[in-house]
Amino acid sequence: MSERNSRTDVREIDVRPLLTSGQGPLGAILEAVRSLAPGQALRLIAPFEPAPLYAKLGDMGFSHATRRRDDGVFEITFTPGAPRRPDPVLLDLRGLEPPQPMMRVLEELDALPAGGAIVALTRFRPVHLLEILEERGYAAETAEQPDGSHETIIQRAG
C-alpha cells in the first residue's frame, strides 16, 4: 500500500500493492479514514470500482466522486460531510412479560451506533427502564398509543 499527501486537504491511499500481495484493503482504508484531519478528503486509488465502500463511507458522512483513468484505474475521492443518521431500531416488545422488554432494550443499547435511536413498543409505560436510561445518559420520550401501548424513543443525550 502506498500512501501520500498530494495536498494537505487530500490524503491519498493506493490499495493496489495490498491487493497484489493478497491482503484485503478494507482495514487500511478505514484506518486512513479514521486518521484524516478535520475536513480532509481521502483519494483512493484502486484497480476496480469499490461500490460497497460507497455505502459504508456514506454512513460515516462521506460523499464520493469517482473517475476512471485512461489506464483503467479508479480514483475515488471521499469528501467529508455530515454523517447520515442510521435508521432507528424498531423493537416490538408488546408480547413480552416484564422485565423482558427492559432487558431487550438494554441489550440493544450496546449495539446502538452513534446518532442511532431505538423505538421500543411496549404494553406498559416502561417506568423502570426510563430511570435506568437516564442514569446511563440516554434521552427517552414515551407516548401512549391509541391502543394503550407505549412507544418509547431512545437516543444518547446531547
Phi and psi in radians as a Rosetta constraint file:
Dihedral C 1 N 2 CA 2 C 2 CIRCULARHARMONIC -1.947 0.35
Dihedral N 2 CA 2 C 2 N 3 CIRCULARHARMONIC 2.577 0.35
Dihedral C 2 N 3 CA 3 C 3 CIRCULARHARMONIC -2.496 0.35
Dihedral N 3 CA 3 C 3 N 4 CIRCULARHARMONIC 2.422 0.35
Dihedral C 3 N 4 CA 4 C 4 CIRCULARHARMONIC -2.738 0.35
Dihedral N 4 CA 4 C 4 N 5 CIRCULARHARMONIC 2.841 0.35
Dihedral C 4 N 5 CA 5 C 5 CIRCULARHARMONIC -1.846 0.35
Dihedral N 5 CA 5 C 5 N 6 CIRCULARHARMONIC 1.832 0.35
Dihedral C 5 N 6 CA 6 C 6 CIRCULARHARMONIC -1.287 0.35
Dihedral N 6 CA 6 C 6 N 7 CIRCULARHARMONIC -0.574 0.35
Dihedral C 6 N 7 CA 7 C 7 CIRCULARHARMONIC -2.487 0.35
Dihedral N 7 CA 7 C 7 N 8 CIRCULARHARMONIC 2.791 0.35
Dihedral C 7 N 8 CA 8 C 8 CIRCULARHARMONIC -1.164 0.35
Dihedral N 8 CA 8 C 8 N 9 CIRCULARHARMONIC -0.394 0.35
Dihedral C 8 N 9 CA 9 C 9 CIRCULARHARMONIC -1.630 0.35
Dihedral N 9 CA 9 C 9 N 10 CIRCULARHARMONIC -0.026 0.35
Dihedral C 9 N 10 CA 10 C 10 CIRCULARHARMONIC -2.357 0.35
Dihedral N 10 CA 10 C 10 N 11 CIRCULARHARMONIC 2.153 0.35
Dihedral C 10 N 11 CA 11 C 11 CIRCULARHARMONIC -1.757 0.35
Dihedral N 11 CA 11 C 11 N 12 CIRCULARHARMONIC 2.364 0.35
Dihedral C 11 N 12 CA 12 C 12 CIRCULARHARMONIC -1.973 0.35
Dihedral N 12 CA 12 C 12 N 13 CIRCULARHARMONIC 2.406 0.35
Dihedral C 12 N 13 CA 13 C 13 CIRCULARHARMONIC -2.349 0.35
Dihedral N 13 CA 13 C 13 N 14 CIRCULARHARMONIC 2.216 0.35
Dihedral C 13 N 14 CA 14 C 14 CIRCULARHARMONIC -1.868 0.35
Dihedral N 14 CA 14 C 14 N 15 CIRCULARHARMONIC 1.969 0.35
Dihedral C 14 N 15 CA 15 C 15 CIRCULARHARMONIC -1.610 0.35
Dihedral N 15 CA 15 C 15 N 16 CIRCULARHARMONIC 0.004 0.35
Dihedral C 15 N 16 CA 16 C 16 CIRCULARHARMONIC -1.021 0.35
Dihedral N 16 CA 16 C 16 N 17 CIRCULARHARMONIC -0.746 0.35
Dihedral C 16 N 17 CA 17 C 17 CIRCULARHARMONIC -1.067 0.35
Dihedral N 17 CA 17 C 17 N 18 CIRCULARHARMONIC -0.651 0.35
Dihedral C 17 N 18 CA 18 C 18 CIRCULARHARMONIC -1.085 0.35
Dihedral N 18 CA 18 C 18 N 19 CIRCULARHARMONIC -0.820 0.35
Dihedral C 18 N 19 CA 19 C 19 CIRCULARHARMONIC -1.097 0.35
Dihedral N 19 CA 19 C 19 N 20 CIRCULARHARMONIC -0.705 0.35
Dihedral C 19 N 20 CA 20 C 20 CIRCULARHARMONIC -1.079 0.35
Dihedral N 20 CA 20 C 20 N 21 CIRCULARHARMONIC -0.610 0.35
Dihedral C 20 N 21 CA 21 C 21 CIRCULARHARMONIC -1.485 0.35
Dihedral N 21 CA 21 C 21 N 22 CIRCULARHARMONIC 0.039 0.35
Dihedral C 21 N 22 CA 22 C 22 CIRCULARHARMONIC 1.527 0.35
Dihedral N 22 CA 22 C 22 N 23 CIRCULARHARMONIC 0.128 0.35
Dihedral C 22 N 23 CA 23 C 23 CIRCULARHARMONIC -1.601 0.35
Dihedral N 23 CA 23 C 23 N 24 CIRCULARHARMONIC 2.590 0.35
Dihedral C 23 N 24 CA 24 C 24 CIRCULARHARMONIC -1.398 0.35
Dihedral N 24 CA 24 C 24 N 25 CIRCULARHARMONIC 2.439 0.35
Dihedral C 24 N 25 CA 25 C 25 CIRCULARHARMONIC -1.545 0.35
Dihedral N 25 CA 25 C 25 N 26 CIRCULARHARMONIC -0.146 0.35
Dihedral C 25 N 26 CA 26 C 26 CIRCULARHARMONIC -1.024 0.35
Dihedral N 26 CA 26 C 26 N 27 CIRCULARHARMONIC -0.788 0.35
Dihedral C 26 N 27 CA 27 C 27 CIRCULARHARMONIC -1.034 0.35
Dihedral N 27 CA 27 C 27 N 28 CIRCULARHARMONIC -0.756 0.35
Dihedral C 27 N 28 CA 28 C 28 CIRCULARHARMONIC -1.155 0.35
Dihedral N 28 CA 28 C 28 N 29 CIRCULARHARMONIC -0.663 0.35
Dihedral C 28 N 29 CA 29 C 29 CIRCULARHARMONIC -1.149 0.35
Dihedral N 29 CA 29 C 29 N 30 CIRCULARHARMONIC -0.819 0.35
Dihedral C 29 N 30 CA 30 C 30 CIRCULARHARMONIC -1.138 0.35
Dihedral N 30 CA 30 C 30 N 31 CIRCULARHARMONIC -0.633 0.35
Dihedral C 30 N 31 CA 31 C 31 CIRCULARHARMONIC -1.132 0.35
Dihedral N 31 CA 31 C 31 N 32 CIRCULARHARMONIC -0.707 0.35
Dihedral C 31 N 32 CA 32 C 32 CIRCULARHARMONIC -1.104 0.35
Dihedral N 32 CA 32 C 32 N 33 CIRCULARHARMONIC -0.710 0.35
Dihedral C 32 N 33 CA 33 C 33 CIRCULARHARMONIC -1.105 0.35
Dihedral N 33 CA 33 C 33 N 34 CIRCULARHARMONIC -0.780 0.35
Dihedral C 33 N 34 CA 34 C 34 CIRCULARHARMONIC -1.120 0.35
Dihedral N 34 CA 34 C 34 N 35 CIRCULARHARMONIC -0.486 0.35
Dihedral C 34 N 35 CA 35 C 35 CIRCULARHARMONIC -1.628 0.35
Dihedral N 35 CA 35 C 35 N 36 CIRCULARHARMONIC 0.063 0.35
Dihedral C 35 N 36 CA 36 C 36 CIRCULARHARMONIC -1.139 0.35
Dihedral N 36 CA 36 C 36 N 37 CIRCULARHARMONIC 2.497 0.35
Dihedral C 36 N 37 CA 37 C 37 CIRCULARHARMONIC -1.277 0.35
Dihedral N 37 CA 37 C 37 N 38 CIRCULARHARMONIC 2.741 0.35
Dihedral C 37 N 38 CA 38 C 38 CIRCULARHARMONIC -0.953 0.35
Dihedral N 38 CA 38 C 38 N 39 CIRCULARHARMONIC 2.256 0.35
Dihedral C 38 N 39 CA 39 C 39 CIRCULARHARMONIC 1.435 0.35
Dihedral N 39 CA 39 C 39 N 40 CIRCULARHARMONIC -0.109 0.35
Dihedral C 39 N 40 CA 40 C 40 CIRCULARHARMONIC -1.373 0.35
Dihedral N 40 CA 40 C 40 N 41 CIRCULARHARMONIC 2.460 0.35
Dihedral C 40 N 41 CA 41 C 41 CIRCULARHARMONIC -1.677 0.35
Dihedral N 41 CA 41 C 41 N 42 CIRCULARHARMONIC 2.865 0.35
Dihedral C 41 N 42 CA 42 C 42 CIRCULARHARMONIC -2.127 0.35
Dihedral N 42 CA 42 C 42 N 43 CIRCULARHARMONIC 2.220 0.35
Dihedral C 42 N 43 CA 43 C 43 CIRCULARHARMONIC -1.835 0.35
Dihedral N 43 CA 43 C 43 N 44 CIRCULARHARMONIC 2.119 0.35
Dihedral C 43 N 44 CA 44 C 44 CIRCULARHARMONIC -1.823 0.35
Dihedral N 44 CA 44 C 44 N 45 CIRCULARHARMONIC 2.280 0.35
Dihedral C 44 N 45 CA 45 C 45 CIRCULARHARMONIC -1.891 0.35
Dihedral N 45 CA 45 C 45 N 46 CIRCULARHARMONIC 2.144 0.35
Dihedral C 45 N 46 CA 46 C 46 CIRCULARHARMONIC -2.554 0.35
Dihedral N 46 CA 46 C 46 N 47 CIRCULARHARMONIC 2.681 0.35
Dihedral C 46 N 47 CA 47 C 47 CIRCULARHARMONIC -1.396 0.35
Dihedral N 47 CA 47 C 47 N 48 CIRCULARHARMONIC -0.078 0.35
Dihedral C 47 N 48 CA 48 C 48 CIRCULARHARMONIC -2.533 0.35
Dihedral N 48 CA 48 C 48 N 49 CIRCULARHARMONIC 2.869 0.35
Dihedral C 48 N 49 CA 49 C 49 CIRCULARHARMONIC -1.402 0.35
Dihedral N 49 CA 49 C 49 N 50 CIRCULARHARMONIC 2.078 0.35
Dihedral C 49 N 50 CA 50 C 50 CIRCULARHARMONIC -1.518 0.35
Dihedral N 50 CA 50 C 50 N 51 CIRCULARHARMONIC 1.136 0.35
Dihedral C 50 N 51 CA 51 C 51 CIRCULARHARMONIC -0.925 0.35
Dihedral N 51 CA 51 C 51 N 52 CIRCULARHARMONIC -0.740 0.35
Dihedral C 51 N 52 CA 52 C 52 CIRCULARHARMONIC -1.081 0.35
Dihedral N 52 CA 52 C 52 N 53 CIRCULARHARMONIC -0.442 0.35
Dihedral C 52 N 53 CA 53 C 53 CIRCULARHARMONIC -1.210 0.35
Dihedral N 53 CA 53 C 53 N 54 CIRCULARHARMONIC -0.458 0.35
Dihedral C 53 N 54 CA 54 C 54 CIRCULARHARMONIC -1.031 0.35
Dihedral N 54 CA 54 C 54 N 55 CIRCULARHARMONIC -0.815 0.35
Dihedral C 54 N 55 CA 55 C 55 CIRCULARHARMONIC -1.190 0.35
Dihedral N 55 CA 55 C 55 N 56 CIRCULARHARMONIC -0.740 0.35
Dihedral C 55 N 56 CA 56 C 56 CIRCULARHARMONIC -1.064 0.35
Dihedral N 56 CA 56 C 56 N 57 CIRCULARHARMONIC -0.865 0.35
Dihedral C 56 N 57 CA 57 C 57 CIRCULARHARMONIC -1.305 0.35
Dihedral N 57 CA 57 C 57 N 58 CIRCULARHARMONIC -0.474 0.35
Dihedral C 57 N 58 CA 58 C 58 CIRCULARHARMONIC -1.064 0.35
Dihedral N 58 CA 58 C 58 N 59 CIRCULARHARMONIC -0.706 0.35
Dihedral C 58 N 59 CA 59 C 59 CIRCULARHARMONIC -1.123 0.35
Dihedral N 59 CA 59 C 59 N 60 CIRCULARHARMONIC -0.415 0.35
Dihedral C 59 N 60 CA 60 C 60 CIRCULARHARMONIC -1.580 0.35
Dihedral N 60 CA 60 C 60 N 61 CIRCULARHARMONIC 0.054 0.35
Dihedral C 60 N 61 CA 61 C 61 CIRCULARHARMONIC 1.714 0.35
Dihedral N 61 CA 61 C 61 N 62 CIRCULARHARMONIC 0.259 0.35
Dihedral C 61 N 62 CA 62 C 62 CIRCULARHARMONIC -1.804 0.35
Dihedral N 62 CA 62 C 62 N 63 CIRCULARHARMONIC 2.361 0.35
Dihedral C 62 N 63 CA 63 C 63 CIRCULARHARMONIC -1.675 0.35
Dihedral N 63 CA 63 C 63 N 64 CIRCULARHARMONIC 2.915 0.35
Dihedral C 63 N 64 CA 64 C 64 CIRCULARHARMONIC -2.417 0.35
Dihedral N 64 CA 64 C 64 N 65 CIRCULARHARMONIC 2.680 0.35
Dihedral C 64 N 65 CA 65 C 65 CIRCULARHARMONIC -2.279 0.35
Dihedral N 65 CA 65 C 65 N 66 CIRCULARHARMONIC 2.212 0.35
Dihedral C 65 N 66 CA 66 C 66 CIRCULARHARMONIC -1.960 0.35
Dihedral N 66 CA 66 C 66 N 67 CIRCULARHARMONIC 2.391 0.35
Dihedral C 66 N 67 CA 67 C 67 CIRCULARHARMONIC -2.374 0.35
Dihedral N 67 CA 67 C 67 N 68 CIRCULARHARMONIC 2.273 0.35
Dihedral C 67 N 68 CA 68 C 68 CIRCULARHARMONIC -1.711 0.35
Dihedral N 68 CA 68 C 68 N 69 CIRCULARHARMONIC 2.096 0.35
Dihedral C 68 N 69 CA 69 C 69 CIRCULARHARMONIC -1.303 0.35
Dihedral N 69 CA 69 C 69 N 70 CIRCULARHARMONIC 2.922 0.35
Dihedral C 69 N 70 CA 70 C 70 CIRCULARHARMONIC -1.041 0.35
Dihedral N 70 CA 70 C 70 N 71 CIRCULARHARMONIC -0.494 0.35
Dihedral C 70 N 71 CA 71 C 71 CIRCULARHARMONIC -1.481 0.35
Dihedral N 71 CA 71 C 71 N 72 CIRCULARHARMONIC 0.117 0.35
Dihedral C 71 N 72 CA 72 C 72 CIRCULARHARMONIC 1.526 0.35
Dihedral N 72 CA 72 C 72 N 73 CIRCULARHARMONIC -0.104 0.35
Dihedral C 72 N 73 CA 73 C 73 CIRCULARHARMONIC -1.402 0.35
Dihedral N 73 CA 73 C 73 N 74 CIRCULARHARMONIC 2.523 0.35
Dihedral C 73 N 74 CA 74 C 74 CIRCULARHARMONIC -1.701 0.35
Dihedral N 74 CA 74 C 74 N 75 CIRCULARHARMONIC 2.393 0.35
Dihedral C 74 N 75 CA 75 C 75 CIRCULARHARMONIC -2.036 0.35
Dihedral N 75 CA 75 C 75 N 76 CIRCULARHARMONIC 2.088 0.35
Dihedral C 75 N 76 CA 76 C 76 CIRCULARHARMONIC -2.110 0.35
Dihedral N 76 CA 76 C 76 N 77 CIRCULARHARMONIC 2.160 0.35
Dihedral C 76 N 77 CA 77 C 77 CIRCULARHARMONIC -1.814 0.35
Dihedral N 77 CA 77 C 77 N 78 CIRCULARHARMONIC 2.102 0.35
Dihedral C 77 N 78 CA 78 C 78 CIRCULARHARMONIC -1.755 0.35
Dihedral N 78 CA 78 C 78 N 79 CIRCULARHARMONIC 2.090 0.35
Dihedral C 78 N 79 CA 79 C 79 CIRCULARHARMONIC -1.918 0.35
Dihedral N 79 CA 79 C 79 N 80 CIRCULARHARMONIC 2.270 0.35
Dihedral C 79 N 80 CA 80 C 80 CIRCULARHARMONIC -1.241 0.35
Dihedral N 80 CA 80 C 80 N 81 CIRCULARHARMONIC 2.613 0.35
Dihedral C 80 N 81 CA 81 C 81 CIRCULARHARMONIC -2.695 0.35
Dihedral N 81 CA 81 C 81 N 82 CIRCULARHARMONIC -2.704 0.35
Dihedral C 81 N 82 CA 82 C 82 CIRCULARHARMONIC -1.429 0.35
Dihedral N 82 CA 82 C 82 N 83 CIRCULARHARMONIC 2.330 0.35
Dihedral C 82 N 83 CA 83 C 83 CIRCULARHARMONIC -1.152 0.35
Dihedral N 83 CA 83 C 83 N 84 CIRCULARHARMONIC 2.552 0.35
Dihedral C 83 N 84 CA 84 C 84 CIRCULARHARMONIC -1.275 0.35
Dihedral N 84 CA 84 C 84 N 85 CIRCULARHARMONIC 2.488 0.35
Dihedral C 84 N 85 CA 85 C 85 CIRCULARHARMONIC -1.316 0.35
Dihedral N 85 CA 85 C 85 N 86 CIRCULARHARMONIC 2.280 0.35
Dihedral C 85 N 86 CA 86 C 86 CIRCULARHARMONIC -1.150 0.35
Dihedral N 86 CA 86 C 86 N 87 CIRCULARHARMONIC 2.660 0.35
Dihedral C 86 N 87 CA 87 C 87 CIRCULARHARMONIC -1.065 0.35
Dihedral N 87 CA 87 C 87 N 88 CIRCULARHARMONIC 2.485 0.35
Dihedral C 87 N 88 CA 88 C 88 CIRCULARHARMONIC -1.139 0.35
Dihedral N 88 CA 88 C 88 N 89 CIRCULARHARMONIC 2.612 0.35
Dihedral C 88 N 89 CA 89 C 89 CIRCULARHARMONIC -1.504 0.35
Dihedral N 89 CA 89 C 89 N 90 CIRCULARHARMONIC 2.153 0.35
Dihedral C 89 N 90 CA 90 C 90 CIRCULARHARMONIC -1.711 0.35
Dihedral N 90 CA 90 C 90 N 91 CIRCULARHARMONIC 2.136 0.35
Dihedral C 90 N 91 CA 91 C 91 CIRCULARHARMONIC -2.053 0.35
Dihedral N 91 CA 91 C 91 N 92 CIRCULARHARMONIC 1.899 0.35
Dihedral C 91 N 92 CA 92 C 92 CIRCULARHARMONIC -1.599 0.35
Dihedral N 92 CA 92 C 92 N 93 CIRCULARHARMONIC 1.765 0.35
Dihedral C 92 N 93 CA 93 C 93 CIRCULARHARMONIC -1.911 0.35
Dihedral N 93 CA 93 C 93 N 94 CIRCULARHARMONIC 0.247 0.35
Dihedral C 93 N 94 CA 94 C 94 CIRCULARHARMONIC -1.140 0.35
Dihedral N 94 CA 94 C 94 N 95 CIRCULARHARMONIC -0.371 0.35
Dihedral C 94 N 95 CA 95 C 95 CIRCULARHARMONIC -1.560 0.35
Dihedral N 95 CA 95 C 95 N 96 CIRCULARHARMONIC 0.005 0.35
Dihedral C 95 N 96 CA 96 C 96 CIRCULARHARMONIC -1.741 0.35
Dihedral N 96 CA 96 C 96 N 97 CIRCULARHARMONIC 2.604 0.35
Dihedral C 96 N 97 CA 97 C 97 CIRCULARHARMONIC -1.567 0.35
Dihedral N 97 CA 97 C 97 N 98 CIRCULARHARMONIC 2.533 0.35
Dihedral C 97 N 98 CA 98 C 98 CIRCULARHARMONIC -1.012 0.35
Dihedral N 98 CA 98 C 98 N 99 CIRCULARHARMONIC 2.490 0.35
Dihedral C 98 N 99 CA 99 C 99 CIRCULARHARMONIC -1.672 0.35
Dihedral N 99 CA 99 C 99 N 100 CIRCULARHARMONIC 0.237 0.35
Dihedral C 99 N 100 CA 100 C 100 CIRCULARHARMONIC -0.978 0.35
Dihedral N 100 CA 100 C 100 N 101 CIRCULARHARMONIC -0.753 0.35
Dihedral C 100 N 101 CA 101 C 101 CIRCULARHARMONIC -1.009 0.35
Dihedral N 101 CA 101 C 101 N 102 CIRCULARHARMONIC -0.741 0.35
Dihedral C 101 N 102 CA 102 C 102 CIRCULARHARMONIC -1.129 0.35
Dihedral N 102 CA 102 C 102 N 103 CIRCULARHARMONIC -0.743 0.35
Dihedral C 102 N 103 CA 103 C 103 CIRCULARHARMONIC -1.105 0.35
Dihedral N 103 CA 103 C 103 N 104 CIRCULARHARMONIC -0.720 0.35
Dihedral C 103 N 104 CA 104 C 104 CIRCULARHARMONIC -1.120 0.35
Dihedral N 104 CA 104 C 104 N 105 CIRCULARHARMONIC -0.742 0.35
Dihedral C 104 N 105 CA 105 C 105 CIRCULARHARMONIC -1.100 0.35
Dihedral N 105 CA 105 C 105 N 106 CIRCULARHARMONIC -0.792 0.35
Dihedral C 105 N 106 CA 106 C 106 CIRCULARHARMONIC -1.108 0.35
Dihedral N 106 CA 106 C 106 N 107 CIRCULARHARMONIC -0.636 0.35
Dihedral C 106 N 107 CA 107 C 107 CIRCULARHARMONIC -1.126 0.35
Dihedral N 107 CA 107 C 107 N 108 CIRCULARHARMONIC -0.712 0.35
Dihedral C 107 N 108 CA 108 C 108 CIRCULARHARMONIC -1.208 0.35
Dihedral N 108 CA 108 C 108 N 109 CIRCULARHARMONIC -0.479 0.35
Dihedral C 108 N 109 CA 109 C 109 CIRCULARHARMONIC -1.044 0.35
Dihedral N 109 CA 109 C 109 N 110 CIRCULARHARMONIC -0.587 0.35
Dihedral C 109 N 110 CA 110 C 110 CIRCULARHARMONIC -1.087 0.35
Dihedral N 110 CA 110 C 110 N 111 CIRCULARHARMONIC -0.517 0.35
Dihedral C 110 N 111 CA 111 C 111 CIRCULARHARMONIC -1.745 0.35
Dihedral N 111 CA 111 C 111 N 112 CIRCULARHARMONIC 0.055 0.35
Dihedral C 111 N 112 CA 112 C 112 CIRCULARHARMONIC -1.230 0.35
Dihedral N 112 CA 112 C 112 N 113 CIRCULARHARMONIC 2.090 0.35
Dihedral C 112 N 113 CA 113 C 113 CIRCULARHARMONIC -1.273 0.35
Dihedral N 113 CA 113 C 113 N 114 CIRCULARHARMONIC 2.831 0.35
Dihedral C 113 N 114 CA 114 C 114 CIRCULARHARMONIC -0.978 0.35
Dihedral N 114 CA 114 C 114 N 115 CIRCULARHARMONIC 2.319 0.35
Dihedral C 114 N 115 CA 115 C 115 CIRCULARHARMONIC 1.406 0.35
Dihedral N 115 CA 115 C 115 N 116 CIRCULARHARMONIC -0.024 0.35
Dihedral C 115 N 116 CA 116 C 116 CIRCULARHARMONIC -1.414 0.35
Dihedral N 116 CA 116 C 116 N 117 CIRCULARHARMONIC 2.925 0.35
Dihedral C 116 N 117 CA 117 C 117 CIRCULARHARMONIC -2.495 0.35
Dihedral N 117 CA 117 C 117 N 118 CIRCULARHARMONIC 2.702 0.35
Dihedral C 117 N 118 CA 118 C 118 CIRCULARHARMONIC -2.057 0.35
Dihedral N 118 CA 118 C 118 N 119 CIRCULARHARMONIC 2.342 0.35
Dihedral C 118 N 119 CA 119 C 119 CIRCULARHARMONIC -1.948 0.35
Dihedral N 119 CA 119 C 119 N 120 CIRCULARHARMONIC 1.952 0.35
Dihedral C 119 N 120 CA 120 C 120 CIRCULARHARMONIC -1.877 0.35
Dihedral N 120 CA 120 C 120 N 121 CIRCULARHARMONIC 2.215 0.35
Dihedral C 120 N 121 CA 121 C 121 CIRCULARHARMONIC -1.808 0.35
Dihedral N 121 CA 121 C 121 N 122 CIRCULARHARMONIC 2.106 0.35
Dihedral C 121 N 122 CA 122 C 122 CIRCULARHARMONIC -2.288 0.35
Dihedral N 122 CA 122 C 122 N 123 CIRCULARHARMONIC 2.754 0.35
Dihedral C 122 N 123 CA 123 C 123 CIRCULARHARMONIC -1.267 0.35
Dihedral N 123 CA 123 C 123 N 124 CIRCULARHARMONIC -0.497 0.35
Dihedral C 123 N 124 CA 124 C 124 CIRCULARHARMONIC -2.173 0.35
Dihedral N 124 CA 124 C 124 N 125 CIRCULARHARMONIC 2.837 0.35
Dihedral C 124 N 125 CA 125 C 125 CIRCULARHARMONIC -1.156 0.35
Dihedral N 125 CA 125 C 125 N 126 CIRCULARHARMONIC 2.171 0.35
Dihedral C 125 N 126 CA 126 C 126 CIRCULARHARMONIC -1.430 0.35
Dihedral N 126 CA 126 C 126 N 127 CIRCULARHARMONIC 1.205 0.35
Dihedral C 126 N 127 CA 127 C 127 CIRCULARHARMONIC -0.990 0.35
Dihedral N 127 CA 127 C 127 N 128 CIRCULARHARMONIC -0.887 0.35
Dihedral C 127 N 128 CA 128 C 128 CIRCULARHARMONIC -1.156 0.35
Dihedral N 128 CA 128 C 128 N 129 CIRCULARHARMONIC -0.665 0.35
Dihedral C 128 N 129 CA 129 C 129 CIRCULARHARMONIC -1.085 0.35
Dihedral N 129 CA 129 C 129 N 130 CIRCULARHARMONIC -0.741 0.35
Dihedral C 129 N 130 CA 130 C 130 CIRCULARHARMONIC -1.045 0.35
Dihedral N 130 CA 130 C 130 N 131 CIRCULARHARMONIC -0.694 0.35
Dihedral C 130 N 131 CA 131 C 131 CIRCULARHARMONIC -1.116 0.35
Dihedral N 131 CA 131 C 131 N 132 CIRCULARHARMONIC -0.774 0.35
Dihedral C 131 N 132 CA 132 C 132 CIRCULARHARMONIC -1.142 0.35
Dihedral N 132 CA 132 C 132 N 133 CIRCULARHARMONIC -0.732 0.35
Dihedral C 132 N 133 CA 133 C 133 CIRCULARHARMONIC -1.064 0.35
Dihedral N 133 CA 133 C 133 N 134 CIRCULARHARMONIC -0.759 0.35
Dihedral C 133 N 134 CA 134 C 134 CIRCULARHARMONIC -1.087 0.35
Dihedral N 134 CA 134 C 134 N 135 CIRCULARHARMONIC -0.749 0.35
Dihedral C 134 N 135 CA 135 C 135 CIRCULARHARMONIC -1.061 0.35
Dihedral N 135 CA 135 C 135 N 136 CIRCULARHARMONIC -0.584 0.35
Dihedral C 135 N 136 CA 136 C 136 CIRCULARHARMONIC -1.582 0.35
Dihedral N 136 CA 136 C 136 N 137 CIRCULARHARMONIC 0.046 0.35
Dihedral C 136 N 137 CA 137 C 137 CIRCULARHARMONIC 1.529 0.35
Dihedral N 137 CA 137 C 137 N 138 CIRCULARHARMONIC 0.457 0.35
Dihedral C 137 N 138 CA 138 C 138 CIRCULARHARMONIC -1.873 0.35
Dihedral N 138 CA 138 C 138 N 139 CIRCULARHARMONIC 2.603 0.35
Dihedral C 138 N 139 CA 139 C 139 CIRCULARHARMONIC -1.751 0.35
Dihedral N 139 CA 139 C 139 N 140 CIRCULARHARMONIC 2.426 0.35
Dihedral C 139 N 140 CA 140 C 140 CIRCULARHARMONIC -2.476 0.35
Dihedral N 140 CA 140 C 140 N 141 CIRCULARHARMONIC 2.403 0.35
Dihedral C 140 N 141 CA 141 C 141 CIRCULARHARMONIC -2.177 0.35
Dihedral N 141 CA 141 C 141 N 142 CIRCULARHARMONIC 2.292 0.35
Dihedral C 141 N 142 CA 142 C 142 CIRCULARHARMONIC -2.056 0.35
Dihedral N 142 CA 142 C 142 N 143 CIRCULARHARMONIC 2.402 0.35
Dihedral C 142 N 143 CA 143 C 143 CIRCULARHARMONIC -2.324 0.35
Dihedral N 143 CA 143 C 143 N 144 CIRCULARHARMONIC 2.310 0.35
Dihedral C 143 N 144 CA 144 C 144 CIRCULARHARMONIC -1.282 0.35
Dihedral N 144 CA 144 C 144 N 145 CIRCULARHARMONIC 2.404 0.35
Dihedral C 144 N 145 CA 145 C 145 CIRCULARHARMONIC -1.678 0.35
Dihedral N 145 CA 145 C 145 N 146 CIRCULARHARMONIC 2.844 0.35
Dihedral C 145 N 146 CA 146 C 146 CIRCULARHARMONIC -0.965 0.35
Dihedral N 146 CA 146 C 146 N 147 CIRCULARHARMONIC -0.499 0.35
Dihedral C 146 N 147 CA 147 C 147 CIRCULARHARMONIC -1.516 0.35
Dihedral N 147 CA 147 C 147 N 148 CIRCULARHARMONIC 0.069 0.35
Dihedral C 147 N 148 CA 148 C 148 CIRCULARHARMONIC 1.616 0.35
Dihedral N 148 CA 148 C 148 N 149 CIRCULARHARMONIC -0.165 0.35
Dihedral C 148 N 149 CA 149 C 149 CIRCULARHARMONIC -1.344 0.35
Dihedral N 149 CA 149 C 149 N 150 CIRCULARHARMONIC 3.069 0.35
Dihedral C 149 N 150 CA 150 C 150 CIRCULARHARMONIC -2.192 0.35
Dihedral N 150 CA 150 C 150 N 151 CIRCULARHARMONIC 2.482 0.35
Dihedral C 150 N 151 CA 151 C 151 CIRCULARHARMONIC -1.943 0.35
Dihedral N 151 CA 151 C 151 N 152 CIRCULARHARMONIC 2.159 0.35
Dihedral C 151 N 152 CA 152 C 152 CIRCULARHARMONIC -2.084 0.35
Dihedral N 152 CA 152 C 152 N 153 CIRCULARHARMONIC 2.191 0.35
Dihedral C 152 N 153 CA 153 C 153 CIRCULARHARMONIC -1.824 0.35
Dihedral N 153 CA 153 C 153 N 154 CIRCULARHARMONIC 2.188 0.35
Dihedral C 153 N 154 CA 154 C 154 CIRCULARHARMONIC -2.118 0.35
Dihedral N 154 CA 154 C 154 N 155 CIRCULARHARMONIC 2.288 0.35
Dihedral C 154 N 155 CA 155 C 155 CIRCULARHARMONIC -2.499 0.35
Dihedral N 155 CA 155 C 155 N 156 CIRCULARHARMONIC 2.822 0.35
Dihedral C 155 N 156 CA 156 C 156 CIRCULARHARMONIC -1.156 0.35
Dihedral N 156 CA 156 C 156 N 157 CIRCULARHARMONIC 2.427 0.35
Dihedral C 156 N 157 CA 157 C 157 CIRCULARHARMONIC -1.139 0.35
Dihedral N 157 CA 157 C 157 N 158 CIRCULARHARMONIC 2.552 0.35
